[in-house]
């Protein structure tokens, strides 16, 4: 009983209590498996709720039990001594610029903007559900009114992700509910997403998985950040038909690791 209550509070169908227009499924997305993804999510959720009814107590939200997925060519493991502090689902856009006068030019990445949703307890207790969340999030429109809730889940916002310049990703994980820390980062390494990674709303490939190192002055003892289990976000191969600036919808898991304070 307790386990099913936890599941519903974390991942329950918000459409039961929300207005029918929120969250809004993206019917225009060129993703034939969109409805199947949503159906698979709710079927998995329902099966876990049913199983939870027979459990005497809810699973413990113990982040030490959470395990990051590995890419076909794995990223390096977190540095020795670091411990997992937070797991979030990021939902937003990867941003690009183009030389509109040159159809063969390659789009240039200039950053990203995303809302981060707290998925720490999901990572610790229901890793299979966690694996579905980036793909699920991409099925729903992202607007100023809707970014307070990630699709049909009840995950709570734990922060924002943006770039302070074209090369510096920044994570603000200090909110009224959570004080996890803030960190500017630099890319340490990257690896291609798996070939079967979820594509974007218009069929875009999944962006690379990343390992980031935080900058001096970061707070909350944040040391390393991993972007994994990406969905969508990649630009077209060339600038043909593209405006001078454009966005590509994406979602991903972000894993935040802490250790000794930076000096």
N, C-alpha and C positions, 0 to 999 in steps of 0.2 A: 504493500500500500504506500509506504513512504517513498519507495523508488519511483512509482508511477507519478506521485505528486511532484517529485523533483524534475522528472522529465517534462511534464506539462509546463511547469514554471519556467524551464529553460527553453524548451523547443516547441511548446504547444502551439496550436493553430490560432494565431491572432485573429484570423478572419471570423472566428466565432463571436468575438467581442467588438470587432472594429466595423466601421462602415463598409458596405459592400465594395466600394471603390478603392479600399486600401487594405492590404497592399495591391498594386496593380500588376497583373501578369502582362508581360510584354508580348502581345500577339504578333507584333511586326518583326520580331527577331527571326532570322533565317536559321532556326534551330528546330528541325523536325522532332527532336527528342525532348523538347521543352516540357510538354505535359507529362511525358513518361517520367522525367526527372522528379517533378513535383509529386506524382503518384507514388513513385518508389520511396521518396522521403517519408510521406505520410504512412505508407504501409510499414516501413521499418519502424517509425515512431510508434505506431499502434501496437506492433508486436512486442516492443520493449515495454510499453505501458502495461500490456496484458501480463507479461512476465513479471513486471515489478509488483503486481498485486499480490503475488505469492511470497514476496520477500519481506522478512521481518523488519529490515531497516534499509535505508537508502545507501547506495555505494558511497564511500568516502571520497570527497573531492581532494585527492592527494596527487599533486602535480608531479611528485617523484615517480609516479606510475605512468605518466604520459610519455609516449614514444613518437619522435618525429619520423615521418615517412622518408624514405630515401629515394633519390632519383636513380635512373639507370647508371649514370656516372655520378656517384654520390659527392655531395659537398663534404668538406672536412667537418669532423665532429666539433662540438663546442669545446672551447679551451678547458684544460684541466682546472677543476675547482669551481667551475660555474654551475649554478643551479637554475632550473627553469622557474621563472617568476610569473609569466603571463602568456596566454595564448589568445589571439584575436583573429577574427575574420575581417579582412579588409574588403570593402566594396566601394568602388569608385571608378576613376578613369586614369588611363595612361595617356599622357599628353605629348603631342608631336608638332613639329613645324615642317613646312615644305617650301621649296623654291617653286612657286606657282608658274614660273616661266620655263621650267625645265621638267618635262614629263618623265625623263629618265633618272632624275635625282632621287636619292634615297631619303625617306623621312628621317628627321633627326629627333631623338627623344629629348624632351625638355622637362621631364618630371612627371609627377603623378599627384592626384588628390584622392583621398579615400577616408571614409568613416570606418572606425575600428569598433568591432562588437566583441564583447567579452565571451570567449568560448573556453575558458580555462577548465571549468568543471566538465564540460563535454569532452575535452581532450583527455581528461583523467579517467573518465568513467565509460564513455561511449565512443571509442575511436572510429568505429565504422560510420556512425552518424557524423562525426567531425569531418571525415573524408568527403562526405556529400555536400557539405555546406557551401564551399565556393561555387560549385556548379549550380546548386539551388539558388544562391543569391543572385546569380547572373540571369535568372529567368524573370526577374521582377524589375520594373522601372525604378530608376534612381532619380528622385526629385527632392527639392528642398523640403517638401512636406513629408516625404516618405523615408528620408534617410535616418529618421529617429528609430526606425525598426527595420530589421533585415528580413525582407520578404515576409513569410508567414511565421517566423520564429519570434520568441520573446527575448532574444538576446539583447542585453543592455549595452549602450554605447560606453566604451572604455577609453576612447580617445580619437584623435585625428592624425592623419598622415598627410604630409605635403612636402614640398621642396622649398628650401630657403634660397636656392639659386638653381641653375639648370643641372647641377651635379651633386647637390647635397640633400639627401632625404632626411626628413625630420619627423620624429614621432612625439606627439604630446599626449601622454597618458595620465595627465592630471585633470580630473573632472570633479564635479561636486560629490560623486559617489566613490571615486577611486583616486588614490594618489600613488601611482605606480612609478612615475618619473617622466623625464623628458630627455630626448637624445637626438643630436645630429649625428649622422653616420657617413662612413665611406665604404664603398664596395670592396670587400676582400676577395671574393671569388664568385663565380656563377657556373651554372650547368644547365643544359637544355631540359625543358620539361619533358616528361615521357611522351612518346608519340601519340598515345591515346588520351592525353590530357584534354579536359573539356575545352571546346572551342568557344569563341565569343559569340555575341548576339548576331553578328553578320558573318560568322564562320571564321573569325580571326584565330590564329594559333595562340596557344598559351604562352605568356611571357616566361622568361627564364626564371629558374630558382636562384636565390641569392643568399650569400652569407655576408653580413655587414658588421663592421666594427664601429663602436660608438666613439665619439670625439671626447677629448678632455673637456670637462665641465658638464658632462651629462649628469643627470640626477637619478636617484633611486637605485644607485649601484648598477645601472644597466650597462652591459659590456658588449653583448653581441645580439644581433637580430637576424633571424632567418625568414626569408620569404619562400614558402613552399606550396605545393598543391595549387598551383596557379590555374586560372581559367580565363581564357581570352586575353585581350590587352595588346596583342602584337599589331604593328602597322602593316599596311600593304607593302609589297616589295619596292614599289616606286611611287613617285608623287603624281603619276598620271591621274587626272580627275580629282585631285585633292585640293582643298583650300590651303591658304598660307599657314593656318593653324587648325588642328582638329584633335578630337578626343576619341579614344577607344575604350569601351566599357570593359572592366575586368574585376576579378575577385581573387583572393588568395588567403592562405593562412599565414599569420605572422607569429613567430615564436621568439619571446624575449627572455634572454638569459642574464642573470645578475651574478656579481662577484664583488671583490674588494672595490672600494670607492676609487674612482679615478682621481688623480692628483692634479 
